[in-house]
Amino acid sequence: MNKHLLLILLGTALANPASHAASATTATATPTAEPGSTVLQKKHVGKLAGNPFTSASKLPYQYPAFDQIKNAHYAPAFSEGMRLHGLEIVAIANNHAAPTFENTVIAMERAGQMLNRVSTVFSSLTAANTNPEMENLSRELAPKLAAHQDQVFLNARLFQRISKLYEARQALQLDAESARLLERYYTDFVRAGAKLSDKDKQKLKSLNAQLASLGTQFSQNVLKETNASAIIVDSKAELQGLSEEEIASAAEAAKTRGLKDKFVIPLVNTTGQPFEASLTNRALRQRLHEASVNRGSHGGEFDNRQVAIDLARLRAERATLLGYANHAAYGLEDETAKTTTAVNKMLGELAPAAVNNARAEAAELQKIIDAQQGGFKLAAWDWAFYTEQLRKSKYSFDDSQLRPYFELKNVLENGVFFAATKLYGITFKERTDLPVYHPSVKVYEIFDADGKSMALFIADMYARDTKRGGAWMNAYVEQSSLFGTHPVIANHLNIPQPPAGQPTLLTFDEVRTAFHEFGHALHGLFSNVKYPRFSGTNVPRDFVEYPSQVNEMWATWPEVLKNYARHYQNSEVIPQSLVDKITAANKFNQGFATTEYLAASLLDQRWHQLTPAQVPKDALAFEAAALKQAGVDFAPVPPRYRSTYFSHIFGGGYSAGYYAYLWSEVLDAESVEWFKENGGLNRKNGDWFRQQLLSKGGSMDPLLSFRNFRGREPRIDPLLIRRGLKAE
């Protein structure tokens, strides 16, 4: 059972909160059927003639044949894929031969290939390019997938075979990766309820089905509400402060919605909206902000208040059933943090300093408002606007000065790719011969330092109504020496697409995000493991962000920056004076950035450290009380996500895990220091990072990988200094 399939079955897909989808039928295989038997795979394939999911893609690297995949292919492929996988699982469980690593664990790794093919593409495209038919199918499939998950992990005979192997693991003389795979399977089964009584297994099945349906509903509500909440503006005059390019994008967004002579400001995932930094019209800023924070909480068909409550209650009930104090305790046990105590301690220690910094920053902003005789108290929708003014006065520049130097193609090819070539020796060549699911998507082939082809990379950079917000990485094909597969990796951003013929100019945050997501891609591209279960980014949630955060450092590395930061009109390199200002401003506004993140992280923990009896009836009242109790209820700095559009925790795989970004940043800050101490951007450093860390995936303890790379235990001081919470 490869990694992607296992994560879907466990309901923790890495990048896509809408990927809890599959179909199930009751498996009734004969005990003598062999796992992976061609008889099993051919028996029912006739009714699927022409369906591209019946066999591996014939395109290079098994790249999906997007031009052949139709909506009508998904449901039958899911049905058949689930049926075949069910037969394979029953055959493994009922095998008369004594359990061996080969006939049980390896057999499970090999099982479910058709299901994996369809679930990988479907879950990826419901995030990147969905449509109503796919959304309906996703809702229909969610509880069926939960049932199939239970069919696998609650199979008593199968668990008995795994248990026997686990108990005898010392005598099996397995290599390190195989031993870890056996231990991982045993843990996965126990955490999925394999040791429960038959009565409790039935309760668990009901909870899993409900959770799968609600998670899908939450994610779909967020996407639809975000699209529906876009701000319609009647006149160009109201958009004063925006650049001509931004105004043109707003006009184009209105045009695509059939709104003549109007302008549309689409919402992004986070509470803060990018245009708040530029719009001089305070009333429009307030309107934009309130549309953002009210998503999913003002009634109507996309309201998520009760959905969030129900998800929290059902997760708490499931945790109790599995023997844990709460859902957070259940989730954290499988992370590097291990306990709620450890997470609470970190967040609790950082919050007071972060809020104090934010209050000091607010006081500076209020001085600007008062000096301009604004006559109002700083509000959340004013923060970004006056922060830009403060940035300009302190460092003599603002984001509008940077954008002409950050053209998308240059950033990607001469920045992100250039840094990877310098560090790892890999090279890139665009492939225009492979089909794509949207005209704006680009595909690149990647070659290793020795010139051998090694992977394909899909770049999906632009926002659209059919695409969920945010940025993420996913794998269409994962590296595995067991299967002889090489990676097909995708990065997704949500950059507004300008009108035809206009350049795509990025903010510096978007530049940093491009480097961040490619850090995830490198984790998948450099995977060098045998078993799909450990491939690439299949590591604990609070470790997965670490390599991507490290890769952000190259966005401002002088050699890299000057290679891609060139004016889109005349190719002039960004002036050193502007580079110096970017560097000087690195710690600027960190009180705000840290506080909004901590507020969301603490909110996540409060929701998921509840017992069933403690789950509230009013989601917004609970949120307000939780923020106040945690000491982060500072009105000008709302949480990065409010409960009703917090897809990371209620629709995706970050429940009780949003703290992971900061936890990973401890390792990131340490690693940045290591690179600087050892000469920075060079092949020796890149090869060491690749060998000791990026190539390992989940095949070994991730903190051991870090220690092997860094040479010692991580320390928190570099992070505190970076965030302005401690003097250098």
C-alpha positions in Angstrom: 0.0 0.0 0.0 1.9 3.1 -1.2 2.2 6.3 0.8 -0.5 8.3 -1.0 -3.0 5.6 -0.7 -2.2 4.9 2.9 -2.5 8.6 3.8 -5.8 8.9 2.0 -7.1 5.8 3.9 -5.9 7.3 7.2 -7.6 10.6 6.3 -4.4 12.7 6.4 -3.6 13.6 2.8 -0.6 15.9 2.7 -1.5 18.7 0.4 -5.2 18.4 -0.4 -8.0 18.8 2.2 -10.5 17.6 -0.4 -8.8 14.3 -1.0 -10.7 12.1 1.4 -12.2 10.3 -1.5 -12.6 6.7 -2.6 -15.3 4.0 -3.1 -15.8 0.7 -1.5 -17.7 -2.5 -2.0 -17.7 -5.6 0.2 -14.7 -7.7 -0.6 -15.4 -11.4 -1.0 -12.2 -13.0 -2.2 -11.3 -16.7 -1.9 -8.6 -17.4 0.6 -6.3 -18.8 -2.2 -6.3 -15.6 -4.2 -2.8 -14.2 -4.5 -2.1 -10.5 -3.8 -1.5 -8.6 -7.1 -2.7 -11.5 -9.1 -3.3 -10.7 -12.8 -6.4 -12.9 -12.6 -7.9 -10.5 -10.0 -6.9 -7.4 -12.0 -8.2 -8.7 -15.3 -11.5 -10.3 -14.2 -13.5 -7.0 -14.2 -11.5 -4.8 -16.4 -13.7 -5.4 -19.4 -16.4 -3.1 -18.2 -13.8 -0.3 -17.8 -12.5 -0.5 -21.4 -11.0 2.9 -22.3 -10.7 4.0 -18.7 -7.2 5.5 -18.3 -7.0 4.4 -14.7 -7.0 0.7 -15.4 -3.3 0.6 -16.0 -0.3 2.8 -15.4 0.1 5.7 -17.8 2.3 5.0 -20.8 3.6 8.6 -20.7 7.2 9.3 -19.4 7.5 8.7 -15.6 3.8 7.5 -15.6 2.8 11.1 -15.9 -1.0 11.3 -15.9 -2.7 11.4 -19.3 -4.7 14.5 -18.4 -6.0 14.8 -22.0 -7.7 11.4 -21.7 -9.1 11.7 -18.2 -12.8 12.7 -18.1 -15.2 13.2 -15.2 -17.0 10.0 -16.2 -13.9 7.9 -15.6 -13.6 8.6 -11.9 -16.5 6.8 -10.3 -16.1 3.4 -12.1 -12.3 3.5 -11.5 -12.8 4.2 -7.8 -15.4 1.4 -7.6 -13.2 -1.1 -9.4 -10.0 0.1 -7.6 -11.6 -0.3 -4.2 -13.0 -3.7 -5.1 -9.6 -4.9 -6.3 -7.8 -3.5 -3.3 -10.3 -5.2 -1.1 -9.7 -8.5 -2.8 -6.0 -8.1 -2.4 -6.3 -7.3 1.3 -8.5 -10.3 2.0 -6.1 -12.5 0.1 -3.2 -11.3 2.3 -5.2 -11.7 5.5 -6.5 -15.2 4.5 -3.2 -16.6 3.2 -2.7 -20.1 4.6 1.0 -19.7 4.6 2.7 -18.5 7.8 3.1 -14.7 7.8 6.4 -13.4 6.3 7.6 -9.9 5.6 7.2 -10.7 1.9 3.7 -12.2 1.9 2.3 -9.7 4.3 4.0 -6.3 4.6 5.5 -6.2 1.0 2.2 -7.6 -0.3 0.4 -4.6 1.3 2.9 -2.2 -0.2 2.1 -3.6 -3.6 -1.6 -3.6 -3.2 -4.1 -1.1 -4.4 -2.4 0.2 -7.5 -5.5 1.1 -9.5 -7.1 2.8 -6.5 -3.9 4.8 -6.0 -3.9 6.0 -9.6 -7.4 7.3 -9.5 -7.3 8.7 -6.0 -4.0 10.5 -6.7 -5.3 12.3 -9.8 -8.8 12.9 -8.4 -7.6 14.3 -5.0 -5.1 16.5 -6.8 -7.5 17.9 -9.3 -10.4 18.5 -6.8 -7.9 20.9 -5.3 -6.4 22.4 -8.4 -9.1 22.4 -11.0 -12.4 21.2 -9.7 -15.9 21.3 -11.1 -19.4 20.6 -9.7 -19.5 17.0 -10.9 -16.2 16.3 -9.1 -17.4 18.0 -6.0 -20.6 15.9 -5.9 -18.6 12.8 -6.4 -16.2 13.8 -3.7 -19.1 14.1 -1.2 -20.5 10.8 -2.3 -17.2 8.9 -2.1 -16.0 10.3 1.3 -18.0 7.9 3.6 -17.2 5.0 1.2 -13.5 5.7 1.6 -13.9 5.7 5.4 -15.6 2.3 5.1 -12.8 1.0 3.0 -10.3 2.3 5.5 -12.0 0.3 8.2 -12.2 -2.7 6.0 -8.4 -2.7 5.8 -7.3 -1.5 9.3 -10.0 -3.3 11.3 -9.4 -6.7 9.5 -8.6 -8.9 12.5 -6.8 -11.6 10.5 -4.6 -9.1 8.8 -3.7 -7.5 12.0 -2.9 -10.9 13.5 -0.4 -11.5 10.8 1.2 -8.1 11.2 1.3 -8.6 15.0 3.1 -11.9 14.7 5.7 -10.4 12.5 6.0 -7.4 14.9 6.5 -9.6 17.9 9.2 -11.6 16.1 10.8 -8.5 14.5 14.2 -9.0 16.2 14.6 -12.5 14.7 13.6 -11.4 11.2 17.0 -9.8 10.6 15.5 -7.1 8.4 17.4 -4.1 7.0 16.8 -0.8 8.8 14.2 0.5 6.3 12.3 -2.8 6.3 12.3 -3.0 10.1 10.9 0.5 10.2 8.2 -0.4 7.7 7.0 -3.3 9.8 7.0 -1.1 12.9 5.1 1.6 11.0 2.4 -0.8 9.8 1.9 -2.1 13.3 1.5 1.4 14.7 -0.8 2.4 11.9 -3.1 -0.5 12.6 -3.2 0.1 16.3 -3.9 3.8 15.9 -6.6 3.0 13.4 -8.4 0.8 16.1 -7.2 -2.7 15.3 -7.2 -3.6 19.0 -10.7 -2.5 19.7 -13.6 -4.8 20.6 -16.0 -5.7 17.8 -18.6 -3.4 19.4 -16.2 -0.5 19.5 -15.0 -1.1 16.0 -18.6 -0.6 14.9 -18.7 2.8 16.7 -15.4 3.7 15.1 -16.7 2.9 11.7 -19.6 5.3 12.2 -17.4 8.1 13.5 -15.0 7.7 10.6 -17.8 7.9 8.0 -19.2 11.0 9.6 -15.8 12.7 9.9 -15.0 11.9 6.2 -18.2 13.5 5.0 -17.9 16.5 7.2 -14.3 17.2 6.3 -15.2 17.2 2.6 -18.2 19.5 3.3 -16.0 21.9 5.3 -13.5 22.2 2.5 -16.1 22.6 -0.2 -17.9 25.3 1.8 -14.7 27.3 2.2 -14.0 27.3 -1.5 -17.5 28.2 -2.4 -17.8 30.9 0.3 -14.4 32.4 -0.7 -15.5 32.6 -4.3 -18.9 34.0 -3.3 -17.4 36.6 -1.0 -15.3 38.3 -3.6 -15.6 42.1 -3.4 -17.3 43.8 -6.4 -16.2 47.4 -6.9 -18.2 49.8 -9.1 -15.5 52.3 -10.1 -11.8 52.5 -10.7 -11.7 55.6 -8.4 -12.4 53.3 -5.4 -9.3 51.3 -6.2 -6.9 54.2 -5.6 -3.6 53.0 -4.3 -3.5 49.8 -6.4 -1.0 49.6 -9.3 -2.3 49.7 -12.9 -1.4 45.9 -13.1 -3.5 45.2 -10.0 -6.4 47.2 -11.3 -6.2 45.4 -14.7 -6.3 42.1 -12.8 -9.4 43.2 -10.9 -11.0 44.2 -14.2 -10.2 40.9 -15.7 -11.6 39.0 -12.7 -14.9 40.9 -13.1 -14.9 40.2 -16.8 -14.6 36.4 -16.2 -17.6 36.7 -14.0 -19.6 38.5 -16.6 -19.6 41.8 -14.8 -19.3 44.7 -17.3 -17.4 47.8 -16.2 -16.9 46.4 -12.7 -13.9 45.3 -10.7 -13.6 42.2 -8.5 -11.2 41.6 -5.6 -11.0 37.9 -5.0 -10.3 36.7 -1.5 -7.3 34.6 -0.6 -7.2 31.9 2.1 -5.9 33.9 5.0 -7.6 36.4 7.1 -5.4 39.2 5.8 -6.0 40.2 2.2 -3.1 41.5 0.0 -4.9 44.6 -1.3 -5.4 45.9 2.3 -1.8 47.0 2.1 -2.5 49.4 -0.9 -6.1 50.5 -0.9 -6.4 54.1 0.3 -10.1 53.8 0.6 -10.5 52.8 4.3 -14.2 51.9 3.9 -13.3 49.4 1.1 -10.5 48.0 3.2 -13.0 47.4 6.0 -15.4 45.9 3.6 -12.7 43.6 2.3 -11.5 42.6 5.8 -15.0 41.9 7.1 -15.9 39.8 4.0 -12.8 37.7 4.9 -13.3 37.2 8.6 -17.0 36.5 8.2 -16.6 33.6 5.8 -18.5 30.6 6.9 -20.2 32.3 9.9 -23.0 34.5 8.6 -25.6 31.9 7.7 -26.4 30.5 4.3 -25.6 27.3 2.6 -21.8 27.6 3.2 -21.9 28.3 6.9 -19.3 26.2 8.7 -20.0 27.0 12.3 -21.9 23.8 13.1 -19.6 21.8 10.8 -16.6 22.8 12.9 -18.4 22.0 16.1 -19.4 18.6 14.8 -15.9 17.8 13.6 -14.4 18.7 16.9 -17.0 16.6 18.8 -16.6 13.5 16.6 -12.8 13.7 16.7 -12.9 14.0 20.5 -15.3 11.0 20.6 -13.0 9.0 18.4 -9.9 9.8 20.5 -11.7 8.7 23.6 -12.8 5.5 22.0 -9.1 4.8 21.0 -7.9 5.5 24.5 -6.6 9.0 24.3 -7.4 12.1 26.4 -8.4 14.1 23.4 -7.8 14.4 19.6 -4.6 16.4 20.0 -3.1 13.8 22.3 -3.9 11.2 19.6 -2.5 13.2 16.8 0.7 14.4 18.5 1.7 11.0 19.6 2.7 10.3 16.0 4.6 13.6 15.6 8.1 14.6 16.7 6.5 16.8 19.4 4.9 13.7 20.9 2.7 15.4 23.6 0.3 18.3 24.1 2.5 19.4 27.0 5.4 20.0 24.6 3.3 22.0 22.1 1.5 24.0 24.8 4.9 24.9 26.3 6.4 26.1 23.1 3.3 28.1 22.1 2.7 29.5 25.6 6.3 30.7 25.9 6.3 32.5 22.6 2.9 34.1 22.8 3.6 36.9 25.4 6.7 38.2 23.7 5.0 38.0 20.3 1.9 40.0 21.5 4.1 42.5 23.2 6.0 43.1 20.0 2.7 43.4 18.1 1.4 46.0 20.6 4.6 48.0 20.2 4.2 47.8 16.4 0.5 48.9 16.8 1.6 51.9 18.8 4.0 53.0 15.9 1.1 52.6 13.4 -1.2 54.6 15.6 1.3 57.5 15.7 1.2 57.6 11.9 -2.6 57.7 11.9 -2.7 60.4 14.5 0.0 62.4 12.7 -2.2 62.3 9.6 -5.2 63.4 11.7 -7.0 60.2 10.8 -9.3 60.5 13.8 -9.7 56.7 14.4 -8.2 53.9 16.3 -6.0 51.4 14.5 -8.2 48.4 13.3 -7.3 45.1 11.7 -8.1 46.4 8.2 -5.6 49.3 8.8 -2.6 47.2 9.8 -1.2 46.3 6.4 -1.9 49.8 4.9 0.0 51.7 7.6 2.6 49.0 7.9 3.6 49.8 4.3 3.8 53.4 5.2 6.0 52.6 8.2 8.2 50.3 6.1 8.6 53.1 3.5 9.6 55.6 6.1 12.0 53.3 8.0 13.6 51.6 5.0 12.6 53.9 2.1 10.9 51.3 0.0 7.6 49.5 -0.3 6.4 46.4 -2.2 5.5 48.4 -5.3 9.2 49.1 -5.8 10.0 45.4 -5.7 7.3 44.0 -8.0 8.8 45.1 -11.3 11.9 43.0 -10.5 9.9 39.8 -9.7 8.5 38.6 -13.0 7.1 35.0 -12.6 9.1 33.2 -15.2 12.4 34.8 -14.0 11.6 34.0 -10.4 10.9 30.4 -11.2 13.6 29.6 -13.8 16.3 32.0 -12.9 15.7 32.0 -9.2 14.1 28.8 -7.8 15.6 26.5 -10.4 18.9 28.4 -10.5 19.4 27.9 -6.7 18.6 24.2 -7.0 21.2 23.8 -9.8 23.9 25.6 -7.8 23.1 23.5 -4.7 22.4 20.1 -6.2 23.6 20.1 -9.8 20.1 19.4 -11.2 19.0 21.0 -14.4 15.6 21.7 -16.0 14.0 21.6 -19.4 10.5 22.6 -20.2 8.3 19.8 -21.8 5.6 21.1 -24.1 4.7 17.7 -25.4 2.9 16.5 -22.3 -0.8 17.1 -21.7 -1.9 19.5 -18.9 -5.2 20.0 -17.1 -5.2 23.8 -17.5 -3.6 25.9 -20.2 -1.6 27.9 -17.7 0.2 24.9 -16.3 3.8 24.2 -17.3 5.8 21.0 -17.1 9.6 20.6 -16.7 11.8 17.6 -16.9 14.6 17.5 -14.3 18.0 15.9 -14.9 20.4 14.9 -12.1 24.0 16.2 -11.8 25.2 13.3 -14.0 22.8 14.2 -16.8 20.3 11.3 -16.2 16.7 12.2 -16.3 15.2 11.9 -12.8 11.7 13.5 -12.5 9.0 15.7 -13.9 7.9 18.9 -12.2 4.5 20.5 -12.7 4.2 24.3 -12.1 0.6 25.5 -11.5 1.1 29.1 -10.5 -2.2 31.0 -11.1 -5.3 31.5 -9.1 -8.8 30.5 -10.5 -12.2 29.9 -9.2 -11.8 26.2 -9.6 -8.7 26.0 -7.4 -8.6 26.1 -3.7 -6.6 28.9 -2.1 -3.1 28.8 -0.6 -0.1 27.0 -1.9 0.9 23.4 -1.8 2.9 20.5 -3.2 1.6 17.1 -4.2 3.1 14.0 -5.9 1.4 12.3 -8.9 4.0 9.6 -8.9 6.3 8.9 -5.9 9.8 7.5 -6.0 10.2 3.9 -5.0 12.9 1.3 -5.8 10.3 -1.4 -5.1 8.3 -0.2 -8.1 11.1 1.4 -10.0 9.2 4.7 -10.1 10.6 8.2 -10.4 8.8 11.3 -9.1 6.2 13.5 -10.8 5.8 16.4 -8.4 3.6 19.5 -8.6 3.7 22.9 -7.0 0.6 25.0 -6.7 0.4 28.8 -6.0 -2.4 31.3 -6.3 -1.0 34.2 -8.1 -3.6 36.5 -9.8 -3.3 36.1 -13.5 -2.9 39.4 -15.4 -4.7 40.1 -18.7 -3.2 38.6 -21.8 0.1 40.2 -22.8 0.7 41.7 -19.4 3.6 40.5 -17.2 3.0 38.5 -14.0 4.7 40.6 -11.3 5.0 39.1 -7.9 5.1 40.4 -4.4 8.1 39.4 -2.3 5.8 37.1 -0.2 4.8 35.3 -3.4 8.5 35.0 -4.4 9.2 33.5 -0.9 6.2 31.1 -1.3 7.6 29.9 -4.7 10.9 29.0 -3.0 9.1 27.4 0.0 6.9 25.1 -2.1 9.9 24.1 -4.2 11.5 23.0 -1.0 8.7 20.5 -0.6 9.2 19.5 -4.2 12.9 18.8 -3.5 11.9 16.6 -0.6 9.9 14.5 -3.1 12.4 14.7 -6.0 15.4 13.6 -4.0 13.6 10.7 -2.2 15.8 7.6 -2.3 13.9 4.9 -0.5 12.6 1.4 -1.3 9.1 1.5 0.0 6.4 4.0 -1.2 5.2 4.3 2.5 8.4 6.3 3.2 8.7 8.2 -0.1 9.4 11.9 -0.1 7.3 14.0 2.2 5.9 11.1 4.1 7.3 12.3 7.4 5.7 13.6 10.6 3.6 16.7 10.0 5.8 18.8 12.3 8.8 17.9 10.2 7.4 18.2 6.7 7.6 22.0 6.7 11.3 22.0 7.6 13.0 21.4 4.2 10.6 23.8 2.5 11.4 26.5 5.1 15.1 26.0 4.6 14.7 26.5 0.8 13.3 30.0 1.5 16.8 31.2 2.4 17.9 31.2 -1.2 15.3 33.8 -2.2 17.5 36.5 -0.7 20.9 34.9 -1.2 22.8 37.6 -3.1 23.9 35.3 -6.0 20.4 34.0 -6.5 18.6 37.3 -6.0 20.7 39.1 -8.6 20.1 36.3 -11.1 16.3 36.4 -11.0 15.5 39.9 -9.7 15.6 41.8 -13.0 13.3 44.5 -14.2 10.7 43.1 -16.5 11.1 45.9 -19.0 14.8 46.3 -19.3 16.4 43.3 -17.5 18.3 45.6 -15.1 19.4 43.8 -12.0 17.7 44.9 -8.8 19.8 47.8 -7.2 22.0 46.9 -4.3 20.4 49.7 -2.3 17.0 47.9 -2.6 18.6 44.6 -1.7 20.0 46.2 1.4 16.6 47.5 2.4 15.0 44.1 2.0 17.7 42.6 4.3 17.3 45.4 6.8 13.5 44.9 6.9 13.7 41.2 7.5 12.6 41.5 11.1 10.1 44.2 10.4 6.5 43.4 11.4 7.5 40.2 13.1 5.3 40.9 16.1 2.2 40.8 13.8 3.4 37.8 11.8 4.2 35.7 14.9 1.1 36.7 16.8 -1.4 36.0 13.9 0.3 32.6 13.4 0.4 31.8 17.2 -3.3 32.8 17.5 -4.3 30.3 14.8 -2.0 27.6 16.3 -3.4 28.1 19.8 -6.9 28.1 18.4 -6.2 24.7 16.8 -5.0 23.3 20.0 -7.9 24.6 22.0 -10.4 22.9 19.6 -8.6 19.6 19.6 -7.7 19.4 23.3 -11.4 19.2 24.2 -13.1 16.1 25.6 -16.5 15.3 24.0 -18.3 16.9 27.0 -16.4 20.2 26.5 -17.2 20.7 22.9 -19.1 24.1 22.7 -22.4 24.9 21.1 -21.3 28.3 19.8 -18.2 28.2 17.6 -17.5 31.9 17.6 -18.0 32.4 21.3 -15.6 29.5 21.9 -13.1 31.0 19.6 -13.2 34.4 21.3 -12.8 32.8 24.8 -10.0 30.6 23.6 -8.0 33.5 22.2 -8.5 35.5 25.4 -7.5 32.6 27.6 -4.3 32.2 25.5 -3.5 35.9 25.8 -3.6 36.5 22.0 -6.9 38.3 21.8 -5.5 41.5 20.3 -8.1 42.9 17.9 -5.8 44.6 15.4 -4.1 41.2 14.9 -6.8 38.5 14.3 -5.7 34.9 13.8 -4.3 34.0 10.5 -7.3 31.7 10.1 -10.6 31.9 12.0 -12.3 28.6 12.8 -14.9 28.7 10.0 -12.4 28.9 7.2 -9.5 27.1 8.9 -9.2 24.4 6.2 -5.8 23.2 7.5 -7.4 21.8 10.6 -11.0 21.1 9.7 -10.8 20.2 6.1 -7.2 18.9 5.8 -4.5 17.0 7.6 -3.3 19.6 10.1 -5.8 19.0 12.9 -3.9 19.6 16.1 -0.9 20.2 13.9 -0.9 23.8 12.8 1.9 24.4 15.3 4.1 22.4 12.9 5.3 25.4 10.9 6.9 27.0 14.0 8.2 23.7 15.3 9.8 23.1 11.9 11.2 26.6 11.9 13.4 25.7 14.9 15.1 23.2 12.6 15.0 25.6 9.7 16.7 28.4 11.6 19.4 26.0 12.8 20.0 24.8 9.2 20.2 28.3 7.8 23.0 29.0 10.3 24.8 25.8 9.2 24.7 26.7 5.5 26.0 30.2 6.3 28.8 28.7 8.5 29.8 26.3 5.8 30.0 28.6 2.8 26.3 28.9 1.7 25.3 28.1 -1.9 27.6 25.3 -3.1 27.4 21.7 -4.2 29.2 20.3 -1.2 26.5 21.8 1.2 23.7 20.8 -1.1 24.9 17.3 -1.6 25.2 16.9 2.2 21.7 18.2 2.9 20.4 15.9 0.1 22.2 12.8 1.3 21.6 13.2 5.0 18.1 14.6 5.0 16.1 15.1 1.7 16.8 11.6 0.4 15.6 9.8 3.6 11.9 10.6 3.5 10.3 8.7 6.4 12.7 5.8 6.2 14.3 6.8 9.5 13.6 8.9 12.6 13.4 12.4 11.2 15.2 14.0 14.2 18.0 11.5 13.7 18.2 12.7 10.1 18.5 16.2 11.4 21.2 15.3 13.9 23.1 13.5 11.2 23.0 16.6 9.1 23.6 19.3 11.7 25.9 17.3 14.0 23.9 18.1 17.2 20.5 18.6 18.8 18.4 21.6 17.6 18.5 24.8 19.6 15.7 27.4 19.7 17.9 30.5 19.9 18.3 31.1 16.1 14.5 31.1 15.7 14.0 33.6 18.6 16.6 35.9 17.1 15.1 35.6 13.6 11.6 36.5 14.9 12.9 39.4 17.0 12.0 37.7 20.2 15.5 37.7 21.5 18.4 40.1 20.9 21.3 38.8 18.8 
